[in-house]
Amino acid sequence: MASVARLVDSRVLIPLRLLGLTALAFVAVGAFLLLFGRNPIEAYGVIFKGAFGSGYGLSEVVVRAIPLMLCAVATAIPARMGLLNVGGEGQLHGGAMAATWGALTLGALPRGALLPGLVILGLLGGAAAAFVPAFLRWAAGVNETISTLLLNYVIVLLVEYMVRGPWKDPMSYNWPFTPEFPESARLSFYWGTRIHAGLWFALVAITLFYLALRRTRWGYEIRVIGDNPDAAARAGIPLGRYVLLTMCVGGALAGLAGMAEVCAIQSRLRPGISTGFGYTGFLVSWLALHHPLGIVVMALLLGVLSVGGDMVQISLGLPYATVNIIMALIFFVVLGGRFRKSRSG
């Protein structure tokens, strides 16, 4: 009976609790807006109208959600064994750089050979960015939270160097970006919108994450390590190997998000290819409790807030930081509610 009760709690009560905490966060933001003389109902109306009021708005929600889903899975996989991967932003840029090298160097290849190669390069670029902190954690016990966070800045600055130096387009009139990718290096778009093939990458990654976690020995051992690493070590589960594996797999998926951004949305590498997708993906994963379906829902919710934030600036004269405040308050309220429950339990 106790196991049945826990199952009901995980499948029914936890999602309901998350929805309630999210609603509470919106109430807290409403109080914040009232302090500055703004009508919160009007602000929320503008946000949701901007996201759902047109076909373009709906499609942009999906476009924004694609890298968030991939970066969220990049966080969720290591988190299942107790690791904190805060390096999604750097890993995304690593994948974007690797794919850019492929597009600029191998652009003469036919599309059927080039695009799979760019996908592989994006995965490898992200995995390489995650390998460094994973190796440091395994070999020297260096805290992966700090190393992944600091490495973000290193890789983003490396992108800046490449687009201002070796890869700079000589016809850019001194703007820092690479030459435009050939058509054979660009992902497909669908339904006359900016929704691109990265959507399938994200959905496949989430599906495989769910199946691996629930149906494979790999997933079982990761969950055992996350629940009790000491017991897992005594049972002979190789902790170091799983540190390297989960961090690199997570980094590879964030790198795939970077590949999709440069091969679909940007068609070249330049500074600012990410508006904090890696950091927001970390937020999405924690809001979703690292659950695959929850990641999809939360990525779409934050996509709505991101798209609607543009309308807030135009219609109400509020700064875009309002949306960041909403996201931050959702994060604090949801995690605060979880912490309170764990302390009381």
C-alpha positions in Angstrom: 0.0 0.0 0.0 2.8 2.4 0.8 4.4 1.9 -2.7 1.0 2.5 -4.3 0.6 5.7 -2.3 4.1 6.9 -3.4 3.2 6.1 -7.0 -0.1 8.1 -6.8 1.9 11.0 -5.2 4.5 11.0 -7.9 2.0 10.8 -10.8 -0.8 13.0 -9.5 0.0 15.0 -6.4 3.5 16.2 -7.5 2.3 17.7 -10.8 -0.7 19.3 -9.0 1.7 20.7 -6.4 4.0 22.1 -9.1 1.0 23.8 -10.8 -0.1 25.3 -7.5 3.4 26.6 -6.7 3.7 28.0 -10.2 0.4 29.8 -9.8 1.7 31.1 -6.5 4.7 32.5 -8.2 2.5 34.4 -10.7 0.6 35.9 -7.7 4.0 37.0 -6.2 4.9 38.6 -9.5 1.5 40.3 -9.6 2.2 41.8 -6.2 5.6 43.0 -7.5 3.9 44.7 -10.5 1.3 46.4 -8.3 4.1 47.9 -6.3 5.3 49.7 -9.4 1.8 50.8 -10.4 1.2 48.3 -13.1 -1.9 46.1 -13.5 -0.8 42.5 -13.3 -3.9 41.2 -15.1 -3.2 43.5 -18.0 0.5 42.4 -18.0 -0.3 38.7 -18.1 -3.0 39.3 -20.7 -0.4 41.0 -22.9 2.1 38.1 -22.4 -0.4 35.4 -23.3 -1.9 37.3 -26.1 1.6 37.8 -27.6 2.2 34.1 -27.4 -1.2 32.7 -28.4 -2.8 35.6 -30.2 -1.4 34.6 -33.6 0.1 31.7 -35.5 3.4 33.5 -35.5 3.3 33.8 -31.7 2.5 30.1 -31.3 5.3 29.0 -33.7 7.8 31.3 -31.9 6.9 29.6 -28.6 8.0 26.3 -30.1 11.1 27.8 -31.6 12.2 29.2 -28.2 11.3 25.9 -26.5 13.5 23.7 -28.7 16.9 24.7 -27.2 15.3 24.9 -23.8 14.3 21.3 -24.0 17.7 20.1 -25.1 19.5 22.1 -22.5 17.1 20.9 -19.8 17.8 17.3 -20.7 21.5 18.1 -20.6 20.9 19.2 -16.9 18.4 16.4 -16.1 20.6 13.4 -17.0 23.5 14.2 -14.6 21.0 15.5 -12.0 19.5 12.0 -11.8 22.7 10.9 -10.2 23.2 13.9 -8.0 25.4 16.0 -10.4 24.8 19.7 -11.1 25.6 20.6 -14.7 25.4 24.4 -14.9 27.4 24.3 -18.1 24.6 24.1 -20.7 25.4 27.6 -22.0 29.0 26.8 -22.7 28.2 23.3 -24.0 25.7 24.8 -26.4 28.4 27.2 -27.7 30.8 24.3 -28.0 28.4 22.4 -30.2 27.8 25.5 -32.3 31.5 26.0 -32.8 32.1 22.4 -33.9 29.2 22.6 -36.3 30.4 25.9 -37.7 33.8 24.4 -38.4 32.1 21.6 -40.3 29.9 23.9 -42.3 32.8 26.2 -43.3 35.3 23.3 -43.9 33.0 20.6 -45.4 30.4 22.8 -47.1 31.1 21.3 -50.5 29.7 17.9 -49.4 26.1 17.0 -50.5 23.3 17.8 -48.0 22.7 14.1 -47.2 26.3 13.7 -46.0 26.9 17.1 -44.5 23.9 17.5 -42.2 24.5 14.1 -40.4 28.1 15.1 -40.1 27.2 18.5 -38.5 24.8 16.7 -36.1 27.7 14.5 -35.0 30.1 17.5 -34.7 27.5 19.3 -32.6 27.2 16.4 -30.3 31.0 16.0 -30.0 31.5 19.7 -29.4 29.0 19.7 -26.5 30.4 16.5 -25.1 34.0 17.9 -25.2 32.9 21.0 -23.3 31.3 18.7 -20.6 34.2 16.3 -20.5 36.6 18.7 -18.9 34.6 19.3 -15.7 33.5 15.7 -15.6 37.1 14.5 -15.7 38.1 17.0 -13.0 35.2 15.7 -10.8 36.3 12.1 -11.4 40.0 12.5 -11.2 40.4 15.2 -8.5 37.0 15.7 -6.9 36.6 19.2 -8.3 33.0 20.5 -7.7 31.3 20.2 -11.1 28.9 23.1 -10.3 31.8 25.6 -10.1 33.8 24.2 -13.0 30.8 24.0 -15.4 29.7 27.5 -14.5 33.2 29.0 -15.0 33.8 27.1 -18.2 30.7 28.8 -19.7 32.5 32.1 -19.9 35.7 30.5 -21.3 33.8 28.9 -24.2 31.6 32.0 -24.9 34.8 34.1 -25.1 36.3 31.5 -27.4 33.4 32.0 -29.8 34.0 35.8 -29.6 37.6 35.2 -30.5 36.8 33.0 -33.5 34.2 35.2 -35.0 36.3 38.3 -34.6 39.5 36.5 -35.8 40.1 33.3 -37.8 36.4 32.8 -38.9 35.4 36.4 -39.5 33.6 37.0 -42.7 35.8 39.3 -44.8 32.6 40.8 -46.3 31.0 41.6 -43.0 31.9 45.3 -42.9 33.7 44.7 -39.6 30.7 43.0 -38.0 31.8 39.9 -35.9 30.3 36.9 -37.6 31.3 34.0 -39.9 30.5 33.7 -43.6 27.0 32.4 -44.2 26.6 28.6 -44.2 25.8 26.9 -47.6 22.3 25.7 -48.2 23.4 22.1 -47.7 24.3 22.9 -44.1 20.9 24.3 -43.1 18.2 22.5 -41.3 14.7 22.3 -42.7 11.9 24.6 -41.7 8.2 23.5 -41.4 4.7 24.9 -42.0 5.9 28.2 -43.3 7.3 29.1 -39.8 10.7 29.2 -38.1 10.0 25.8 -36.5 13.0 23.7 -37.6 14.2 20.1 -37.5 15.7 20.8 -34.1 12.2 20.1 -32.8 12.7 16.4 -33.7 16.1 16.4 -32.1 14.5 17.6 -28.8 11.6 15.2 -28.8 13.8 12.2 -29.7 16.2 13.2 -26.9 13.4 13.4 -24.3 11.9 10.1 -25.4 15.3 8.3 -25.3 15.9 9.9 -21.9 12.7 8.5 -20.6 13.2 5.0 -22.0 16.8 4.8 -20.9 15.9 5.9 -17.4 13.0 3.5 -16.9 13.8 0.5 -19.2 17.6 0.0 -19.1 20.2 -1.1 -16.6 22.1 2.2 -17.3 19.1 4.2 -16.1 18.5 1.9 -13.1 22.1 2.3 -11.9 22.0 6.1 -12.4 18.9 6.3 -10.2 20.6 4.0 -7.6 23.6 6.3 -7.5 21.4 9.4 -7.2 19.5 7.8 -4.3 22.5 6.5 -2.4 26.0 6.8 -3.9 27.7 5.0 -1.0 25.4 2.0 -1.4 26.0 2.1 -5.2 29.7 2.0 -4.7 29.5 -0.9 -2.3 27.3 -2.7 -4.9 30.2 -2.4 -7.4 28.6 0.3 -9.6 31.4 2.3 -11.3 30.7 5.8 -10.1 33.5 7.5 -12.0 32.5 6.0 -15.3 28.9 7.2 -14.8 30.1 10.7 -13.9 31.9 10.9 -17.2 29.1 9.2 -19.1 26.2 11.3 -17.8 28.0 14.6 -18.0 29.2 14.0 -21.6 25.8 12.7 -22.8 24.2 15.8 -21.3 26.8 18.1 -22.8 26.3 16.4 -26.2 22.6 17.3 -26.1 23.3 20.9 -25.2 25.8 20.9 -28.1 23.1 19.6 -30.4 21.0 22.7 -29.4 23.9 24.9 -30.5 24.2 23.1 -33.8 20.5 23.6 -34.4 20.7 27.3 -33.6 23.5 28.0 -36.1 22.3 25.6 -38.8 18.6 26.8 -38.7 18.0 30.1 -36.9 21.3 32.0 -37.5 22.8 30.3 -40.6 26.2 31.4 -39.3 28.1 31.7 -36.0 28.1 35.1 -34.3 28.0 36.4 -30.7 24.7 36.2 -29.0 23.5 33.0 -30.7 22.0 32.1 -27.3 19.9 34.4 -25.1 20.8 32.3 -22.1 19.3 29.1 -23.3 21.7 27.0 -21.3 20.9 28.8 -18.0 17.1 28.8 -18.7 17.3 25.1 -19.6 18.8 24.5 -16.2 15.8 26.3 -14.7 13.4 24.2 -16.9 14.9 20.9 -15.7 14.7 21.8 -12.0 11.1 23.1 -12.4 10.2 19.9 -14.1 11.9 17.8 -11.3 14.1 16.4 -14.1 11.0 14.5 -15.5 10.9 14.1 -19.3 7.2 15.1 -19.7 7.6 18.0 -17.2 10.6 19.3 -19.3 8.3 19.6 -22.3 5.6 21.4 -20.4 8.0 23.8 -18.6 10.0 24.6 -21.7 6.8 25.6 -23.5 5.7 27.7 -20.5 9.0 29.6 -20.4 8.8 29.8 -24.2 5.4 31.6 -23.7 7.0 34.0 -21.2 9.9 34.7 -23.5 7.7 35.4 -26.5 5.2 37.4 -24.5 8.0 39.4 -22.9 8.6 41.2 -26.3 4.9 42.4 -26.2 5.3 43.6 -22.6 8.0 45.9 -23.7 6.0 47.3 -26.6 2.5 47.5 -25.1 3.2 48.4 -21.5 6.6 50.0 -21.6 7.9 47.5 -19.1 11.5 46.3 -19.4 12.2 42.8 -20.7 13.7 42.1 -17.2 10.1 41.7 -16.0 10.0 38.3 -17.7 13.3 37.3 -16.1 11.8 38.3 -12.7 8.8 36.1 -13.4 11.1 33.2 -14.3 13.2 33.7 -11.2 10.3 33.9 -8.9 8.8 30.7 -10.3 12.1 29.0 -9.7 12.4 30.2 -6.1 8.8 29.5 -5.2 8.8 26.0 -6.7 12.1 25.0 -5.3 11.3 26.6 -2.0 8.1 24.6 -1.8 10.0 21.4 -2.5 12.6 22.2 0.1 9.9 23.0 2.7 8.2 19.7 1.9 11.5 17.7 2.2 12.3 19.4 5.5 8.8 18.7 6.9 8.8 15.1 5.6 
